[in-house]
Amino acid sequence: MSDQHIDPAGNTQQFRAFAQRQEQEAAAAPKKSPLVPILAVAVAIVIIGVAAFLLLR
């Protein structure tokens, strides 16, 4: 007896192709460098330090 159940999610092969395409696109995306946030924090610390020095002088 064959199973007459139809996959409600659609074609499994199409889903696998979609999932693989998403993984490949994610792998091809350039990696973001943490340099920008680190520089932003460093600049903020310097600005706060200079402001504190000027106010307490």
Phi and psi restraints in degrees (range 20) as a CNS / XPLOR table:
assign (resid 1 and name C) (resid 2 and name N)
       (resid 2 and name CA) (resid 2 and name C) 1.0 -89.4 20.0 2
assign (resid 2 and name N) (resid 2 and name CA)
       (resid 2 and name C) (resid 3 and name N) 1.0 150.9 20.0 2
assign (resid 2 and name C) (resid 3 and name N)
       (resid 3 and name CA) (resid 3 and name C) 1.0 -83.8 20.0 2
assign (resid 3 and name N) (resid 3 and name CA)
       (resid 3 and name C) (resid 4 and name N) 1.0 123.6 20.0 2
assign (resid 3 and name C) (resid 4 and name N)
       (resid 4 and name CA) (resid 4 and name C) 1.0 -94.8 20.0 2
assign (resid 4 and name N) (resid 4 and name CA)
       (resid 4 and name C) (resid 5 and name N) 1.0 13.0 20.0 2
assign (resid 4 and name C) (resid 5 and name N)
       (resid 5 and name CA) (resid 5 and name C) 1.0 -70.2 20.0 2
assign (resid 5 and name N) (resid 5 and name CA)
       (resid 5 and name C) (resid 6 and name N) 1.0 128.7 20.0 2
assign (resid 5 and name C) (resid 6 and name N)
       (resid 6 and name CA) (resid 6 and name C) 1.0 -102.9 20.0 2
assign (resid 6 and name N) (resid 6 and name CA)
       (resid 6 and name C) (resid 7 and name N) 1.0 131.7 20.0 2
assign (resid 6 and name C) (resid 7 and name N)
       (resid 7 and name CA) (resid 7 and name C) 1.0 -65.8 20.0 2
assign (resid 7 and name N) (resid 7 and name CA)
       (resid 7 and name C) (resid 8 and name N) 1.0 113.9 20.0 2
assign (resid 7 and name C) (resid 8 and name N)
       (resid 8 and name CA) (resid 8 and name C) 1.0 -70.1 20.0 2
assign (resid 8 and name N) (resid 8 and name CA)
       (resid 8 and name C) (resid 9 and name N) 1.0 -17.2 20.0 2
assign (resid 8 and name C) (resid 9 and name N)
       (resid 9 and name CA) (resid 9 and name C) 1.0 -82.6 20.0 2
assign (resid 9 and name N) (resid 9 and name CA)
       (resid 9 and name C) (resid 10 and name N) 1.0 -7.1 20.0 2
assign (resid 9 and name C) (resid 10 and name N)
       (resid 10 and name CA) (resid 10 and name C) 1.0 103.7 20.0 2
assign (resid 10 and name N) (resid 10 and name CA)
       (resid 10 and name C) (resid 11 and name N) 1.0 -161.7 20.0 2
assign (resid 10 and name C) (resid 11 and name N)
       (resid 11 and name CA) (resid 11 and name C) 1.0 -75.3 20.0 2
assign (resid 11 and name N) (resid 11 and name CA)
       (resid 11 and name C) (resid 12 and name N) 1.0 125.3 20.0 2
assign (resid 11 and name C) (resid 12 and name N)
       (resid 12 and name CA) (resid 12 and name C) 1.0 -64.4 20.0 2
assign (resid 12 and name N) (resid 12 and name CA)
       (resid 12 and name C) (resid 13 and name N) 1.0 -37.0 20.0 2
assign (resid 12 and name C) (resid 13 and name N)
       (resid 13 and name CA) (resid 13 and name C) 1.0 -65.1 20.0 2
assign (resid 13 and name N) (resid 13 and name CA)
       (resid 13 and name C) (resid 14 and name N) 1.0 -38.8 20.0 2
assign (resid 13 and name C) (resid 14 and name N)
       (resid 14 and name CA) (resid 14 and name C) 1.0 -65.7 20.0 2
assign (resid 14 and name N) (resid 14 and name CA)
       (resid 14 and name C) (resid 15 and name N) 1.0 -39.0 20.0 2
assign (resid 14 and name C) (resid 15 and name N)
       (resid 15 and name CA) (resid 15 and name C) 1.0 -65.1 20.0 2
assign (resid 15 and name N) (resid 15 and name CA)
       (resid 15 and name C) (resid 16 and name N) 1.0 -43.3 20.0 2
assign (resid 15 and name C) (resid 16 and name N)
       (resid 16 and name CA) (resid 16 and name C) 1.0 -61.8 20.0 2
assign (resid 16 and name N) (resid 16 and name CA)
       (resid 16 and name C) (resid 17 and name N) 1.0 -41.5 20.0 2
assign (resid 16 and name C) (resid 17 and name N)
       (resid 17 and name CA) (resid 17 and name C) 1.0 -63.4 20.0 2
assign (resid 17 and name N) (resid 17 and name CA)
       (resid 17 and name C) (resid 18 and name N) 1.0 -40.4 20.0 2
assign (resid 17 and name C) (resid 18 and name N)
       (resid 18 and name CA) (resid 18 and name C) 1.0 -63.0 20.0 2
assign (resid 18 and name N) (resid 18 and name CA)
       (resid 18 and name C) (resid 19 and name N) 1.0 -46.3 20.0 2
assign (resid 18 and name C) (resid 19 and name N)
       (resid 19 and name CA) (resid 19 and name C) 1.0 -64.0 20.0 2
assign (resid 19 and name N) (resid 19 and name CA)
       (resid 19 and name C) (resid 20 and name N) 1.0 -41.1 20.0 2
assign (resid 19 and name C) (resid 20 and name N)
       (resid 20 and name CA) (resid 20 and name C) 1.0 -67.0 20.0 2
assign (resid 20 and name N) (resid 20 and name CA)
       (resid 20 and name C) (resid 21 and name N) 1.0 -37.5 20.0 2
assign (resid 20 and name C) (resid 21 and name N)
       (resid 21 and name CA) (resid 21 and name C) 1.0 -64.1 20.0 2
assign (resid 21 and name N) (resid 21 and name CA)
       (resid 21 and name C) (resid 22 and name N) 1.0 -41.0 20.0 2
assign (resid 21 and name C) (resid 22 and name N)
       (resid 22 and name CA) (resid 22 and name C) 1.0 -63.4 20.0 2
assign (resid 22 and name N) (resid 22 and name CA)
       (resid 22 and name C) (resid 23 and name N) 1.0 -40.6 20.0 2
assign (resid 22 and name C) (resid 23 and name N)
       (resid 23 and name CA) (resid 23 and name C) 1.0 -65.7 20.0 2
assign (resid 23 and name N) (resid 23 and name CA)
       (resid 23 and name C) (resid 24 and name N) 1.0 -40.4 20.0 2
assign (resid 23 and name C) (resid 24 and name N)
       (resid 24 and name CA) (resid 24 and name C) 1.0 -67.3 20.0 2
assign (resid 24 and name N) (resid 24 and name CA)
       (resid 24 and name C) (resid 25 and name N) 1.0 -39.5 20.0 2
assign (resid 24 and name C) (resid 25 and name N)
       (resid 25 and name CA) (resid 25 and name C) 1.0 -66.4 20.0 2
assign (resid 25 and name N) (resid 25 and name CA)
       (resid 25 and name C) (resid 26 and name N) 1.0 -38.2 20.0 2
assign (resid 25 and name C) (resid 26 and name N)
       (resid 26 and name CA) (resid 26 and name C) 1.0 -67.8 20.0 2
assign (resid 26 and name N) (resid 26 and name CA)
       (resid 26 and name C) (resid 27 and name N) 1.0 -37.2 20.0 2
assign (resid 26 and name C) (resid 27 and name N)
       (resid 27 and name CA) (resid 27 and name C) 1.0 -71.1 20.0 2
assign (resid 27 and name N) (resid 27 and name CA)
       (resid 27 and name C) (resid 28 and name N) 1.0 -30.1 20.0 2
assign (resid 27 and name C) (resid 28 and name N)
       (resid 28 and name CA) (resid 28 and name C) 1.0 -79.6 20.0 2
assign (resid 28 and name N) (resid 28 and name CA)
       (resid 28 and name C) (resid 29 and name N) 1.0 -18.0 20.0 2
assign (resid 28 and name C) (resid 29 and name N)
       (resid 29 and name CA) (resid 29 and name C) 1.0 -67.5 20.0 2
assign (resid 29 and name N) (resid 29 and name CA)
       (resid 29 and name C) (resid 30 and name N) 1.0 139.3 20.0 2
assign (resid 29 and name C) (resid 30 and name N)
       (resid 30 and name CA) (resid 30 and name C) 1.0 -67.0 20.0 2
assign (resid 30 and name N) (resid 30 and name CA)
       (resid 30 and name C) (resid 31 and name N) 1.0 145.1 20.0 2
assign (resid 30 and name C) (resid 31 and name N)
       (resid 31 and name CA) (resid 31 and name C) 1.0 -78.0 20.0 2
assign (resid 31 and name N) (resid 31 and name CA)
       (resid 31 and name C) (resid 32 and name N) 1.0 137.2 20.0 2
assign (resid 31 and name C) (resid 32 and name N)
       (resid 32 and name CA) (resid 32 and name C) 1.0 -84.6 20.0 2
assign (resid 32 and name N) (resid 32 and name CA)
       (resid 32 and name C) (resid 33 and name N) 1.0 136.8 20.0 2
assign (resid 32 and name C) (resid 33 and name N)
       (resid 33 and name CA) (resid 33 and name C) 1.0 -85.4 20.0 2
assign (resid 33 and name N) (resid 33 and name CA)
       (resid 33 and name C) (resid 34 and name N) 1.0 140.6 20.0 2
assign (resid 33 and name C) (resid 34 and name N)
       (resid 34 and name CA) (resid 34 and name C) 1.0 -79.4 20.0 2
assign (resid 34 and name N) (resid 34 and name CA)
       (resid 34 and name C) (resid 35 and name N) 1.0 7.2 20.0 2
assign (resid 34 and name C) (resid 35 and name N)
       (resid 35 and name CA) (resid 35 and name C) 1.0 -64.5 20.0 2
assign (resid 35 and name N) (resid 35 and name CA)
       (resid 35 and name C) (resid 36 and name N) 1.0 -41.5 20.0 2
assign (resid 35 and name C) (resid 36 and name N)
       (resid 36 and name CA) (resid 36 and name C) 1.0 -63.7 20.0 2
assign (resid 36 and name N) (resid 36 and name CA)
       (resid 36 and name C) (resid 37 and name N) 1.0 -49.2 20.0 2
assign (resid 36 and name C) (resid 37 and name N)
       (resid 37 and name CA) (resid 37 and name C) 1.0 -63.9 20.0 2
assign (resid 37 and name N) (resid 37 and name CA)
       (resid 37 and name C) (resid 38 and name N) 1.0 -35.1 20.0 2
assign (resid 37 and name C) (resid 38 and name N)
       (resid 38 and name CA) (resid 38 and name C) 1.0 -65.4 20.0 2
assign (resid 38 and name N) (resid 38 and name CA)
       (resid 38 and name C) (resid 39 and name N) 1.0 -43.3 20.0 2
assign (resid 38 and name C) (resid 39 and name N)
       (resid 39 and name CA) (resid 39 and name C) 1.0 -64.7 20.0 2
assign (resid 39 and name N) (resid 39 and name CA)
       (resid 39 and name C) (resid 40 and name N) 1.0 -38.8 20.0 2
assign (resid 39 and name C) (resid 40 and name N)
       (resid 40 and name CA) (resid 40 and name C) 1.0 -63.3 20.0 2
assign (resid 40 and name N) (resid 40 and name CA)
       (resid 40 and name C) (resid 41 and name N) 1.0 -42.0 20.0 2
assign (resid 40 and name C) (resid 41 and name N)
       (resid 41 and name CA) (resid 41 and name C) 1.0 -66.2 20.0 2
assign (resid 41 and name N) (resid 41 and name CA)
       (resid 41 and name C) (resid 42 and name N) 1.0 -41.6 20.0 2
assign (resid 41 and name C) (resid 42 and name N)
       (resid 42 and name CA) (resid 42 and name C) 1.0 -63.2 20.0 2
assign (resid 42 and name N) (resid 42 and name CA)
       (resid 42 and name C) (resid 43 and name N) 1.0 -42.5 20.0 2
assign (resid 42 and name C) (resid 43 and name N)
       (resid 43 and name CA) (resid 43 and name C) 1.0 -64.8 20.0 2
assign (resid 43 and name N) (resid 43 and name CA)
       (resid 43 and name C) (resid 44 and name N) 1.0 -41.3 20.0 2
assign (resid 43 and name C) (resid 44 and name N)
       (resid 44 and name CA) (resid 44 and name C) 1.0 -62.3 20.0 2
assign (resid 44 and name N) (resid 44 and name CA)
       (resid 44 and name C) (resid 45 and name N) 1.0 -41.1 20.0 2
assign (resid 44 and name C) (resid 45 and name N)
       (resid 45 and name CA) (resid 45 and name C) 1.0 -64.7 20.0 2
assign (resid 45 and name N) (resid 45 and name CA)
       (resid 45 and name C) (resid 46 and name N) 1.0 -41.7 20.0 2
assign (resid 45 and name C) (resid 46 and name N)
       (resid 46 and name CA) (resid 46 and name C) 1.0 -63.7 20.0 2
assign (resid 46 and name N) (resid 46 and name CA)
       (resid 46 and name C) (resid 47 and name N) 1.0 -43.7 20.0 2
assign (resid 46 and name C) (resid 47 and name N)
       (resid 47 and name CA) (resid 47 and name C) 1.0 -63.3 20.0 2
assign (resid 47 and name N) (resid 47 and name CA)
       (resid 47 and name C) (resid 48 and name N) 1.0 -44.3 20.0 2
assign (resid 47 and name C) (resid 48 and name N)
       (resid 48 and name CA) (resid 48 and name C) 1.0 -63.5 20.0 2
assign (resid 48 and name N) (resid 48 and name CA)
       (resid 48 and name C) (resid 49 and name N) 1.0 -39.8 20.0 2
assign (resid 48 and name C) (resid 49 and name N)
       (resid 49 and name CA) (resid 49 and name C) 1.0 -64.1 20.0 2
assign (resid 49 and name N) (resid 49 and name CA)
       (resid 49 and name C) (resid 50 and name N) 1.0 -44.6 20.0 2
assign (resid 49 and name C) (resid 50 and name N)
       (resid 50 and name CA) (resid 50 and name C) 1.0 -64.5 20.0 2
assign (resid 50 and name N) (resid 50 and name CA)
       (resid 50 and name C) (resid 51 and name N) 1.0 -41.9 20.0 2
assign (resid 50 and name C) (resid 51 and name N)
       (resid 51 and name CA) (resid 51 and name C) 1.0 -63.5 20.0 2
assign (resid 51 and name N) (resid 51 and name CA)
       (resid 51 and name C) (resid 52 and name N) 1.0 -42.5 20.0 2
assign (resid 51 and name C) (resid 52 and name N)
       (resid 52 and name CA) (resid 52 and name C) 1.0 -65.1 20.0 2
assign (resid 52 and name N) (resid 52 and name CA)
       (resid 52 and name C) (resid 53 and name N) 1.0 -40.8 20.0 2
assign (resid 52 and name C) (resid 53 and name N)
       (resid 53 and name CA) (resid 53 and name C) 1.0 -61.9 20.0 2
assign (resid 53 and name N) (resid 53 and name CA)
       (resid 53 and name C) (resid 54 and name N) 1.0 -44.8 20.0 2
assign (resid 53 and name C) (resid 54 and name N)
       (resid 54 and name CA) (resid 54 and name C) 1.0 -67.2 20.0 2
assign (resid 54 and name N) (resid 54 and name CA)
       (resid 54 and name C) (resid 55 and name N) 1.0 -36.3 20.0 2
assign (resid 54 and name C) (resid 55 and name N)
       (resid 55 and name CA) (resid 55 and name C) 1.0 -74.1 20.0 2
assign (resid 55 and name N) (resid 55 and name CA)
       (resid 55 and name C) (resid 56 and name N) 1.0 -32.2 20.0 2
assign (resid 55 and name C) (resid 56 and name N)
       (resid 56 and name CA) (resid 56 and name C) 1.0 -93.4 20.0 2
assign (resid 56 and name N) (resid 56 and name CA)
       (resid 56 and name C) (resid 57 and name N) 1.0 -2.2 20.0 2
